[in-house]
Amino acid sequence: MRVLVIGAGPAGTRCATRLAARVPGAEVTLLGAEAALPYDRVRLSQLLTGESDIPGLITHELAALAAAGVRFRPGTAVAAIDRAARAVRTARGEVLAYDRLVLALGSSALRLPLPGGDLPGVLAYRDLDDVRAMLRLAAPGGRAVVIGGGLLGLEAAVGLAARGQRVTVVHALDWPMERQLDRVAGGLLAGRLGGRGIAFAMPAKTMAIEGTGQVEAVRLDDGRALPADLVVQAVGVRPNAALAAAAGLPVGRGIVVDDAMRTADPAIYAIGECAEHAGRTIGLVAPALQQAEVAVQSIAGEAAARWRPAADAAALKVSGTAVWSAGDIAGEAEAITLHDDDAEHYRRLFLREDRLVGCVLYGDTADAGYYLDLIGSGRPVAPIRHSLVFGAALQPVAA
């Protein structure tokens, strides 16, 4: 069986190595668009801060991939899929045949259509080349503006501040990381980062990027101009689905797949950020790796292979502060809160019909697994409601 895996991110690399081990006689080829060995994208922020170097991010050396039975081809972008011929055409014009094709195409950074958005010094933050470009421009004492206060934006801000940059984060909402944190936890995080020299403009909207031949300032909707030698746009991502759409595969926000990660073409699978399952896409590594495992099982002929998404959960560390959230933290629900100012610990539980539906933890995340189990199981929590906010240690065994 000839298997092509397009995309050498965590999900694609996991899928390729597992396939080589699990499917006897399979000829597995992993194609990476970047001219780099597979690396840990989650740790790109450590490269930016100086905590790691590029060799430290590599997850699979070429010799290790070969020993695992995977032929790896970096710098190989795919231009088209010919479903009838079961082959792909690369950007160089090569034709590679397959019996099974796995699309692990990831996503691309969005860029706001701003005046001045194409000025030198305006960057995205998504891959190794983006970080290299930041490092070239991030001179100590320089001024950086990060547009976007989500996780990637804050990672960029922390990394640039560690390089001696004076950083301002521009965010459209009142607090950062609103998808993972509620207002209080977001405010605590902003205060902590502010103590490390990172300024915030919130809520604020970017109207233009200004400069003559080079970025010089970011203009906000209130008229302020923030001086900038470097601007990083971290305003979200878009699943890379164009290749599949051009091949006639159903595409929504991502490439539509079933429970076995199959597309409408039974010879083609999609996993990770480019895939759309039951109307939803994912943006975290853990579920992407789970999808890779399911695709392997399905290609190996295991009829029971099914992906069942768990409650959304994000375990993160931002500038040394652990934060965790899961479930629904934005819908209508009753809330129970515990806040220890001195310890900088905060937790908020969201209940609906006597069941835990969401949770935010800031500072102390030791009970994350306990709360995730309650959210996922849907068990009634009325009998332990009075002590629920204190975590697993104070609960009876039967709970």
C-alpha positions as CSV (number, residue, x, y, z in Angstrom):
1,M,0.0,0.0,0.0
2,R,1.4,3.4,-1.0
3,V,0.4,6.0,1.5
4,L,1.1,9.7,1.1
5,V,0.9,12.0,4.1
6,I,0.9,15.7,3.2
7,G,2.0,17.9,6.1
8,A,4.9,17.3,8.5
9,G,3.4,19.0,11.5
10,P,2.7,17.0,14.7
11,A,-0.4,15.2,13.4
12,G,1.0,14.4,10.0
13,T,4.3,13.1,11.4
14,R,2.5,11.0,14.0
15,C,0.2,9.5,11.3
16,A,3.2,8.7,9.1
17,T,5.3,6.9,11.7
18,R,2.3,5.0,13.1
19,L,1.2,3.9,9.7
20,A,4.7,2.6,8.9
21,A,4.7,0.6,12.1
22,R,1.1,-0.7,11.9
23,V,0.5,-1.5,8.2
24,P,2.9,-4.3,7.1
25,G,4.5,-3.5,3.8
26,A,3.2,0.0,3.6
27,E,5.3,2.5,1.6
28,V,4.8,5.7,3.6
29,T,6.0,9.0,2.3
30,L,5.7,12.2,4.4
31,L,5.7,15.5,2.4
32,G,6.6,18.7,4.2
33,A,6.1,22.1,2.6
34,E,8.7,23.7,4.8
35,A,12.4,23.1,4.1
36,A,12.8,21.8,7.7
37,L,12.7,18.6,9.7
38,P,9.5,18.0,11.6
39,Y,9.5,20.3,14.7
40,D,7.4,21.1,17.7
41,R,5.3,24.1,16.7
42,V,4.0,24.5,20.2
43,R,7.5,25.3,21.4
44,L,8.1,28.1,18.9
45,S,7.7,30.6,21.7
46,Q,10.7,29.1,23.4
47,L,12.8,29.8,20.3
48,L,11.5,33.4,20.5
49,T,12.4,33.8,24.1
50,G,15.8,32.1,23.8
51,E,14.8,29.2,26.0
52,S,15.4,26.8,23.0
53,D,17.3,26.7,19.7
54,I,16.2,25.2,16.4
55,P,17.8,21.8,17.0
56,G,16.0,21.7,20.3
57,L,12.6,21.9,18.5
58,I,13.2,19.0,16.1
59,T,11.0,16.0,16.9
60,H,12.2,13.6,14.3
61,E,15.7,13.4,12.7
62,L,15.9,12.2,9.1
63,A,17.7,9.0,10.1
64,A,15.0,8.2,12.7
65,L,12.2,8.7,10.2
66,A,14.0,6.4,7.7
67,A,14.5,3.8,10.5
68,A,10.8,4.0,11.2
69,G,10.0,3.2,7.6
70,V,9.0,6.7,6.6
71,R,10.4,8.5,3.5
72,F,10.5,12.1,4.3
73,R,10.6,14.9,1.7
74,P,10.9,18.4,3.1
75,G,10.4,21.4,0.9
76,T,7.8,19.6,-1.2
77,A,4.6,21.6,-1.7
78,V,1.7,19.9,-3.3
79,A,-0.1,21.8,-6.1
80,A,-3.0,19.5,-7.0
81,I,-4.7,16.2,-6.2
82,D,-5.9,14.0,-9.1
83,R,-8.5,11.8,-7.4
84,A,-9.2,9.8,-10.6
85,A,-5.6,8.8,-11.1
86,R,-4.9,8.6,-7.3
87,A,-1.9,10.9,-7.6
88,V,-0.7,14.3,-6.5
89,R,1.3,16.8,-8.4
90,T,3.9,18.8,-6.6
91,A,4.8,22.4,-7.2
92,R,7.8,21.2,-9.1
93,G,5.7,19.1,-11.4
94,E,6.4,15.7,-10.0
95,V,3.6,13.1,-9.9
96,L,3.4,10.9,-6.9
97,A,0.9,8.0,-6.8
98,Y,-1.0,6.9,-3.7
99,D,-3.4,4.2,-2.6
100,R,-4.3,6.2,0.5
101,L,-3.8,9.9,1.0
102,V,-3.8,11.7,4.3
103,L,-4.2,15.5,4.4
104,A,-2.6,17.1,7.4
105,L,-2.3,20.5,6.0
106,G,-2.7,22.5,9.2
107,S,-3.8,26.2,9.0
108,S,-2.5,29.5,7.9
109,A,-2.3,32.8,9.8
110,L,-4.9,35.4,9.0
111,R,-3.8,38.9,8.2
112,L,-6.1,41.9,8.6
113,P,-6.6,43.8,5.4
114,L,-5.2,47.0,6.8
115,P,-3.7,49.9,5.0
116,G,0.1,49.5,5.3
117,G,-0.3,45.8,6.1
118,D,2.4,44.9,3.5
119,L,5.0,47.2,4.9
120,P,8.4,45.7,5.7
121,G,8.4,44.8,9.4
122,V,4.8,43.6,9.5
123,L,4.8,39.8,10.2
124,A,2.6,36.9,11.1
125,Y,3.4,34.4,13.8
126,R,2.8,30.9,12.7
127,D,5.9,28.9,11.7
128,L,9.6,28.7,12.0
129,D,10.2,31.3,9.2
130,D,8.0,33.8,11.0
131,V,10.0,33.4,14.2
132,R,13.3,33.7,12.3
133,A,12.0,37.0,10.8
134,M,11.1,38.3,14.2
135,L,14.5,37.5,15.6
136,R,16.2,39.4,12.8
137,L,14.1,42.5,13.6
138,A,13.8,42.3,17.4
139,A,16.7,44.6,18.4
140,P,16.9,45.4,22.1
141,G,15.2,48.6,22.9
142,G,13.0,48.5,19.8
143,R,9.3,49.0,19.8
144,A,6.9,46.2,18.9
145,V,3.1,46.1,18.5
146,V,1.3,42.8,18.6
147,I,-2.2,42.8,17.1
148,G,-4.2,40.2,18.8
149,G,-4.4,39.1,22.5
150,G,-5.1,35.4,22.0
151,L,-2.6,32.7,23.0
152,L,-0.3,33.2,19.9
153,G,-0.4,37.0,20.4
154,L,0.6,36.8,24.0
155,E,3.4,34.2,23.2
156,A,4.8,36.7,20.7
157,A,4.5,39.5,23.1
158,V,6.3,37.6,25.9
159,G,9.0,36.4,23.5
160,L,9.7,39.9,22.1
161,A,9.8,41.4,25.6
162,A,12.3,38.8,26.5
163,R,14.4,40.0,23.6
164,G,14.4,43.6,25.1
165,Q,11.6,45.0,23.0
166,R,9.0,47.5,24.4
167,V,5.8,45.7,23.5
168,T,2.2,46.8,23.3
169,V,-0.6,44.3,22.7
170,V,-3.7,45.6,20.8
171,H,-6.8,43.5,21.4
172,A,-10.4,44.1,20.3
173,L,-11.9,42.8,23.6
174,D,-11.7,43.9,27.2
175,W,-9.4,41.1,28.3
176,P,-6.9,38.7,26.5
177,M,-7.5,35.1,25.7
178,E,-11.2,35.4,25.8
179,R,-11.7,32.0,24.3
180,Q,-9.9,30.3,27.2
181,L,-10.4,32.7,30.1
182,D,-13.2,34.7,31.6
183,R,-13.0,38.4,32.3
184,V,-11.4,38.0,35.8
185,A,-8.8,35.4,34.8
186,G,-8.0,37.4,31.7
187,G,-7.6,40.6,33.8
188,L,-5.2,38.7,36.2
189,L,-3.1,37.6,33.3
190,A,-3.0,41.0,31.7
191,G,-1.9,42.4,35.1
192,R,0.8,39.8,35.5
193,L,2.2,40.5,32.0
194,G,1.9,44.3,32.6
195,G,4.2,43.8,35.6
196,R,6.7,42.3,33.1
197,G,6.7,45.4,30.9
198,I,4.0,44.4,28.4
199,A,1.4,47.2,27.8
200,F,-2.1,46.6,26.6
201,A,-4.5,48.6,24.5
202,M,-7.9,47.0,25.2
203,P,-10.5,47.2,23.8
204,A,-9.0,48.8,20.7
205,K,-9.3,48.3,17.0
206,T,-6.4,48.7,14.6
207,M,-7.3,51.0,11.7
208,A,-4.0,51.2,9.8
209,I,-0.3,50.4,9.9
210,E,1.8,53.5,9.0
211,G,5.3,54.1,7.7
212,T,7.3,55.2,4.7
213,G,9.3,52.2,3.3
214,Q,9.2,50.6,6.8
215,V,6.6,50.2,9.5
216,E,6.7,53.1,11.9
217,A,3.4,53.1,13.8
218,V,0.0,51.4,14.4
219,R,-3.0,53.7,14.2
220,L,-6.0,52.8,16.5
221,D,-9.6,53.7,16.1
222,D,-9.4,56.3,19.0
223,G,-6.8,58.2,17.0
224,R,-3.7,57.0,18.9
225,A,-0.6,56.1,17.0
226,L,1.6,53.5,18.7
227,P,5.2,53.7,17.6
228,A,6.5,50.5,16.2
229,D,9.6,49.1,14.5
230,L,8.0,45.7,14.3
231,V,4.3,44.6,14.0
232,V,3.1,41.1,14.6
233,Q,-0.4,40.1,13.4
234,A,-1.8,37.3,15.6
235,V,-5.4,37.5,14.8
236,G,-6.4,33.9,14.1
237,V,-5.9,31.1,11.7
238,R,-7.8,29.6,8.7
239,P,-7.7,25.9,7.9
240,N,-5.8,25.0,4.8
241,A,-8.6,23.5,2.8
242,A,-8.0,25.0,-0.7
243,L,-6.1,21.9,-2.0
244,A,-9.0,19.6,-1.1
245,A,-11.7,22.0,-2.4
246,A,-9.9,22.2,-5.8
247,A,-10.0,18.4,-6.0
248,G,-13.8,18.5,-5.5
249,L,-13.9,17.3,-1.9
250,P,-16.6,18.8,0.4
251,V,-15.2,21.8,2.4
252,G,-16.9,23.9,5.0
253,R,-14.5,25.8,7.2
254,G,-12.2,22.8,6.9
255,I,-12.1,19.6,4.9
256,V,-15.3,17.6,5.9
257,V,-14.6,14.2,7.4
258,D,-16.5,11.4,9.1
259,D,-15.9,9.7,12.4
260,A,-13.1,7.6,10.8
261,M,-11.4,10.9,9.5
262,R,-12.4,9.9,5.9
263,T,-13.4,12.6,3.4
264,A,-16.1,12.0,0.8
265,D,-13.4,10.1,-1.2
266,P,-12.8,6.8,0.7
267,A,-9.1,6.9,-0.3
268,I,-8.5,10.3,1.2
269,Y,-8.3,11.3,4.9
270,A,-7.9,14.6,6.7
271,I,-6.6,15.2,10.2
272,G,-5.7,18.1,12.5
273,E,-6.5,21.8,11.9
274,C,-7.4,21.4,8.3
275,A,-10.2,18.8,9.1
276,E,-13.8,19.6,9.9
277,H,-15.7,17.0,11.9
278,A,-19.4,17.4,12.7
279,G,-19.2,21.0,11.8
280,R,-16.2,21.8,14.0
281,T,-12.5,22.3,13.5
282,I,-9.8,21.9,16.2
283,G,-6.9,24.1,17.1
284,L,-5.0,22.1,19.7
285,V,-2.3,19.4,19.4
286,A,-3.9,16.7,21.6
287,P,-7.0,16.2,19.6
288,A,-5.0,16.4,16.3
289,L,-2.8,13.5,17.5
290,Q,-6.0,11.6,18.4
291,Q,-7.3,12.1,14.9
292,A,-4.0,10.9,13.5
293,E,-4.4,7.6,15.5
294,V,-7.9,7.1,14.3
295,A,-6.9,7.7,10.6
296,V,-4.1,5.0,11.1
297,Q,-6.6,2.6,12.5
298,S,-9.0,3.2,9.7
299,I,-6.3,2.8,7.0
300,A,-5.2,-0.4,8.7
301,G,-8.7,-1.8,8.2
302,E,-10.0,-1.5,11.8
303,A,-13.8,-1.1,11.3
304,A,-14.2,0.2,14.9
305,A,-12.0,3.3,14.3
306,R,-13.9,6.3,15.4
307,W,-13.0,9.8,16.7
308,R,-15.1,11.0,19.5
309,P,-14.2,14.6,20.5
310,A,-14.0,15.2,24.2
311,A,-15.0,18.5,25.9
312,D,-12.8,21.3,24.6
313,A,-9.9,21.8,27.0
314,A,-6.8,24.0,26.8
315,A,-3.9,23.6,29.2
316,L,-1.5,26.4,28.7
317,K,1.4,28.2,30.3
318,V,1.8,31.9,29.6
319,S,4.9,33.6,30.9
320,G,5.2,31.1,33.7
321,T,1.5,31.2,34.7
322,A,-0.5,28.0,34.3
323,V,-4.0,28.5,32.9
324,W,-6.6,25.9,32.0
325,S,-10.1,25.9,30.7
326,A,-12.7,23.4,29.4
327,G,-16.2,23.3,28.2
328,D,-18.6,26.2,27.9
329,I,-17.4,29.3,29.6
330,A,-19.4,31.8,27.6
331,G,-23.0,30.6,27.6
332,E,-25.7,31.3,30.2
333,A,-24.8,29.4,33.4
334,E,-24.6,29.6,37.1
335,A,-21.1,30.3,38.4
336,I,-19.1,29.4,41.5
337,T,-15.9,31.3,42.1
338,L,-12.9,30.9,44.3
339,H,-10.3,33.7,44.2
340,D,-7.1,33.8,46.4
341,D,-5.5,37.2,45.7
342,D,-2.4,36.5,47.7
343,A,-1.6,33.2,46.0
344,E,-2.8,34.6,42.6
345,H,-5.1,31.5,42.2
346,Y,-8.5,31.8,40.7
347,R,-11.1,29.2,39.6
348,R,-14.6,29.6,38.3
349,L,-17.0,26.7,37.7
350,F,-20.0,27.0,35.3
351,L,-23.0,24.9,36.2
352,R,-26.2,24.2,34.2
353,E,-29.0,22.0,35.5
354,D,-26.8,20.7,38.4
355,R,-24.0,19.6,36.0
356,L,-20.6,21.1,35.4
357,V,-20.5,22.5,31.9
358,G,-17.3,24.7,32.0
359,C,-14.4,25.6,34.1
360,V,-11.6,28.2,34.2
361,L,-8.4,27.7,36.4
362,Y,-5.7,30.3,36.8
363,G,-2.5,29.8,38.7
364,D,-3.4,26.4,40.2
365,T,-4.4,23.8,37.6
366,A,-3.9,20.6,39.6
367,D,-7.6,19.8,39.5
368,A,-8.0,20.1,35.8
369,G,-8.4,16.4,35.2
370,Y,-11.0,16.1,37.9
371,Y,-13.1,18.9,36.4
372,L,-12.7,17.7,32.9
373,D,-14.0,14.3,33.9
374,L,-17.1,15.9,35.4
375,I,-17.7,17.9,32.3
376,G,-17.3,15.0,30.0
377,S,-19.4,12.5,32.0
378,G,-22.2,15.0,32.7
379,R,-22.7,13.5,36.2
380,P,-24.9,15.5,38.6
381,V,-22.8,17.6,41.0
382,A,-25.6,18.6,43.4
383,P,-24.5,16.3,46.2
384,I,-21.0,17.8,46.2
385,R,-21.9,21.3,45.2
386,H,-20.9,22.9,48.5
387,S,-17.3,21.7,48.1
388,L,-16.9,21.4,44.4
389,V,-14.9,24.5,43.9
390,F,-12.2,23.2,46.3
391,G,-11.4,20.3,43.9
392,A,-10.9,16.6,44.1
393,A,-9.2,16.4,47.5
394,L,-12.3,17.3,49.4
395,Q,-14.7,15.1,47.6
396,P,-15.9,11.7,48.8
397,V,-14.6,8.7,46.8
398,A,-18.0,7.9,45.4
399,A,-18.2,11.4,43.8
